[in-house]
Amino acid sequence: MADLIEPRTLKGFRDYPPELMIPREQLLEKVRRVYRSYGFAPIDTPALEYAEILTGKGGAESDRLIYRFKDHGERDVAMRFDLTIPFARFAAQYIGKLGTPFKRYAMGPVWRGENTAHGRYREFWQCDFDTIGTTSNAADLETVLVIHDMMLALGFDRFQIRVNNRLVLNGLLEEMGLSAQAVPVLRVLDKLPKIKRDATRQEMTEIPGVSGEQADRVLLMAETEGSNEEVLERLQREFGGNAKAADGITRLRELTTAAVVAGVPTERLKLDLSIARGLDYYTGTIYETFLCDLPGIGSVCSGGRYDNLAGLYTKQQLPGVGASLGLDRLLAAMEELKLLPKVATPAEVFVVQFSAAHLGEYQRMARTLRAAGLGVEVYPDAKKVGPQLQYAEKRGFRLALIAGPDEFAQGNWKVKDLAKREEQTVPAAEVATALRKLLTL
């Protein structure tokens, strides 16, 4: 007999058993509803693209993370590492039909060959939404509103959306004489929350042309504290004379003011000058979203404005802005915070098979209840009731239906609340109504 193959997953990849997959699907549906409520339409793109479509867009560091290989036709191909670059290609290819502005959402797996960490995997799902074809600050504001409403829909009220603007950062670096080093400096600045100040400063000074004094000034500005208005006033005083910075300051002021008027609480929207976003294609507003009860897991929803990305594929100007929910990181956070329900079944009602002779009646009742909108599972084997109910409780069923010869003779069913250990007898015609009532309690 051949040796057995050890069942195992690759490092950075994970399986999703029902107790994770069910809440994952529930989260996806909630996110989908929020995106649709703002008018975003669904699209999808292939997992595999020509390598030239993906490489050179997010920067050299991102390129190193791409899974790239030759296919059977000897074509140079790569697996998408985010959903934004494929969308830019998609928009350039189809914008003549779509028109502008075009609002889309997409949900699917992406792949990055990076070091794994808590909540960070090499295969993970992103839930993107974007508006392309406008530079209006209204689209940047709407991005904040979507993130805010999505987090509420997912059951969080203790979160913070942190915003900055690449125009401000580029203006600051220009004033410091670091325009030529802007890309590597911002890439290092993006690591500040992970590697902390000293390591960030050290890495920044290793960039050719960046002095220790310049690195200190960048970090000092990044560490600016205060209310949104206080941060904006400081920026205006120190860098308002720079055209790029002034434009970014104006857009941030408009965004934060309008967000409050639109109903976003001030404590949930914070200007954070340390937010840089590591991908090179960002040009304007940038976003990161943190859970107040677990900030160490990193941003769970990030994005920004990218006005030049589609220009790599078309001469038409297609500025865009959007953000992406990191579904797997959010799930990891919810696991740690013990916010995931312990459910291993999508059905609410469990039907005990008390007697094999009545299998047809059990299945008929199950079909009747499914037609009434309830999820129902019939146990496949006729065995003692106790083990069947243990099975039902372990998988998280709310209610159980039991009927033996006596119940069938009388036209009744027993309805058991598995959590409360309470039982009632209900006429067959009233079972659906009784179940619905119990499920709403």
MIVEXTOR-763395 format. One line per 5 residues: number of its first residue (from 1); for each residue x, y, z of C-alpha. Coordinates in steps of 0.05 Angstrom, whole numbers. Layout:
N
NUM = X:Y:Z  ...
This chain:
441
1 = 0:0:0  27:69:-19  46:116:36  -11:163:57  -4:235:37
6 = -4:280:98  -65:326:94  -39:397:105  -45:468:78  9:513:50
11 = 38:566:96  -2:630:91  -64:593:67  -122:568:109  -184:525:106
16 = -252:552:125  -296:502:164  -371:517:169  -364:556:235  -321:606:197
21 = -351:601:128  -422:614:151  -406:680:185  -360:697:126  -418:690:78
26 = -463:730:124  -411:786:125  -406:785:49  -481:792:43  -482:852:91
31 = -425:885:54  -460:873:-12  -524:905:12  -487:968:34  -449:974:-32
36 = -514:965:-72  -549:1017:-29  -500:1069:-54  -510:1049:-127  -447:1008:-136
41 = -456:954:-190  -423:885:-187  -367:864:-234  -313:811:-232  -246:801:-266
46 = -202:739:-275  -155:714:-222  -101:709:-275  -77:768:-317  -20:782:-365
51 = 39:800:-320  47:867:-354  -23:886:-330  -4:878:-257  70:892:-250
56 = 100:960:-240  35:990:-214  41:984:-138  116:991:-134  177:946:-133
61 = 159:919:-64  90:898:-88  119:866:-151  161:820:-107  97:794:-75
66 = 63:775:-140  55:702:-158  82:703:-229  96:645:-277  93:620:-349
71 = 28:584:-368  22:524:-415  23:572:-474  89:603:-449  52:668:-434
76 = 79:711:-377  21:713:-328  9:732:-256  -45:724:-203  -80:788:-181
81 = -52:817:-116  -110:865:-108  -176:882:-143  -160:954:-160  -108:945:-215
86 = -152:894:-252  -209:943:-246  -167:998:-277  -154:951:-336  -228:932:-338
91 = -249:1005:-339  -200:1023:-394  -225:964:-435  -300:976:-427  -310:1049:-407
96 = -340:1065:-475  -400:1020:-456  -401:1037:-382  -398:1112:-385  -372:1157:-329
101 = -375:1163:-271  -378:1087:-262  -388:1056:-193  -371:983:-182  -360:933:-128
106 = -323:867:-132  -310:812:-81  -260:756:-90  -194:724:-71  -126:757:-84
111 = -56:728:-73  8:758:-45  72:720:-30  86:760:34  107:742:104
116 = 48:716:143  25:749:208  -36:751:253  -95:764:207  -50:767:145
121 = -51:710:95  -23:697:26  -92:682:-1  -147:728:24  -212:759:2
126 = -222:832:-13  -288:868:-19  -275:930:-62  -318:989:-82  -295:1044:-129
131 = -318:1105:-168  -281:1119:-232  -285:1177:-280  -289:1236:-232  -241:1278:-190
136 = -298:1306:-148  -285:1308:-74  -357:1284:-67  -333:1215:-88  -278:1217:-35
141 = -331:1236:17  -377:1180:-6  -320:1131:5  -318:1152:78  -393:1144:83
146 = -393:1075:53  -337:1051:100  -375:1081:159  -442:1049:141  -409:983:124
151 = -374:978:192  -440:992:227  -475:940:184  -422:889:204  -438:901:278
156 = -382:949:298  -392:1016:332  -322:1024:361  -280:1038:299  -242:1097:270
161 = -232:1117:197  -165:1152:190  -153:1195:129  -95:1233:98  -79:1259:29
166 = -20:1241:-15  -21:1313:-41  -6:1337:30  49:1286:39  80:1302:-29
171 = 76:1376:-13  111:1365:54  166:1325:21  173:1378:-33  182:1432:20
176 = 235:1389:54  273:1379:-11  254:1305:-16  211:1303:-79  259:1256:-113
181 = 255:1209:-53  179:1214:-44  163:1142:-66  213:1106:-20  201:1154:38
186 = 126:1143:36  136:1069:30  178:1069:93  130:1116:129  74:1066:116
191 = 111:1017:160  111:1063:221  54:1028:258  87:960:248  161:972:259
196 = 154:1034:305  192:1100:304  265:1081:313  264:1027:260  225:1073:213
201 = 276:1129:222  334:1082:211  304:1054:147  287:1124:122  358:1149:132
206 = 383:1090:91  348:1120:30  400:1157:-11  391:1232:-3  352:1230:62
211 = 387:1259:123  372:1244:196  346:1314:204  298:1306:146  275:1238:172
216 = 261:1269:240  220:1325:209  179:1275:169  165:1233:231  150:1294:273
221 = 98:1316:224  70:1245:219  62:1243:294  20:1307:296  -36:1301:348
226 = -98:1341:359  -169:1350:332  -180:1349:258  -185:1425:257  -120:1432:297
231 = -83:1386:249  -109:1425:189  -90:1492:220  -19:1467:233  -14:1443:161
236 = -40:1509:135  11:1549:176  71:1507:159  57:1482:88  -2:1523:62
241 = 44:1559:14  59:1496:-24  10:1486:-81  5:1411:-74  -3:1412:1
246 = -53:1470:-3  -97:1430:-51  -93:1369:-5  -109:1410:56  -170:1441:22
251 = -196:1373:1  -186:1344:71  -222:1404:102  -281:1396:55  -283:1321:67
256 = -282:1324:143  -332:1381:147  -381:1348:99  -374:1280:133  -396:1310:200
261 = -455:1345:167  -474:1279:134  -476:1246:202  -408:1214:214  -390:1225:288
266 = -326:1265:296  -294:1210:339  -300:1161:281  -263:1204:230  -192:1225:245
271 = -138:1261:205  -75:1220:212  -13:1246:177  24:1180:187  -24:1145:139
276 = 15:1137:74  -10:1072:41  48:1032:12  23:1025:-60  52:1075:-109
281 = -11:1088:-149  -46:1131:-95  -50:1205:-113  -100:1238:-65  -143:1220:-6
286 = -123:1156:30  -161:1116:82  -148:1064:135  -199:1036:185  -181:1009:253
291 = -220:972:306  -215:1009:373  -217:943:411  -162:911:370  -120:964:335
296 = -59:918:332  -90:875:278  -82:934:230  -129:967:181  -189:925:162
301 = -213:972:106  -164:1014:66  -159:1051:0  -152:1118:-32  -153:1161:-95
306 = -115:1138:-156  -121:1189:-212  -69:1161:-260  -75:1085:-254  -121:1073:-313
311 = -77:1119:-355  -29:1060:-361  -81:1026:-405  -117:1083:-441  -106:1155:-462
316 = -174:1173:-433  -171:1206:-365  -203:1158:-315  -189:1183:-244  -214:1136:-190
321 = -225:1129:-115  -246:1071:-72  -231:1025:-14  -227:951:2  -251:911:62
326 = -201:857:82  -251:803:97  -203:751:126  -168:801:171  -236:824:197
331 = -256:751:209  -191:740:248  -206:801:290  -277:778:303  -250:709:324
336 = -203:742:373  -257:789:400  -304:729:406  -356:762:362  -369:702:317
341 = -430:660:333  -416:587:344  -457:561:286  -438:503:241  -502:500:201
346 = -539:551:158  -607:520:177  -647:539:238  -692:478:246  -671:406:258
351 = -718:348:245  -707:286:287  -716:221:249  -752:183:303  -775:125:259
356 = -750:105:190  -821:85:173  -841:158:174  -783:186:132  -831:211:79
361 = -870:251:131  -807:281:160  -784:303:91  -853:329:73  -854:374:135
366 = -783:397:119  -803:416:48  -864:453:74  -821:493:121  -769:508:68
371 = -824:534:23  -843:580:81  -772:608:82  -741:567:137  -676:528:134
376 = -687:455:154  -644:393:160  -671:323:169  -625:275:206  -605:218:157
381 = -610:159:206  -665:134:251  -633:127:320  -645:148:392  -669:219:402
386 = -614:238:451  -555:231:404  -593:267:349  -607:326:394  -534:328:416
391 = -515:331:342  -564:389:332  -538:428:393  -466:419:372  -480:449:304
396 = -519:508:330  -590:492:310  -641:536:346  -701:490:344  -717:416:336
401 = -779:380:311  -797:312:339  -853:266:319  -863:192:334  -922:145:323
406 = -964:180:377  -953:250:348  -969:226:277  -1033:192:302  -1055:258:335
411 = -1031:303:278  -981:340:323  -907:356:326  -863:371:386  -824:436:379
416 = -762:439:423  -722:502:438  -652:473:444  -622:532:481  -677:540:532
421 = -692:465:537  -766:481:530  -816:439:491  -887:449:465  -935:408:424
426 = -962:441:361  -1013:418:309  -980:402:242  -1015:459:206  -987:510:257
431 = -914:487:259  -887:540:211  -922:596:251  -896:569:317  -825:563:291
436 = -825:634:264  -850:661:330  -795:625:369  -741:648:320  -760:721:331
441 = -754:717:407
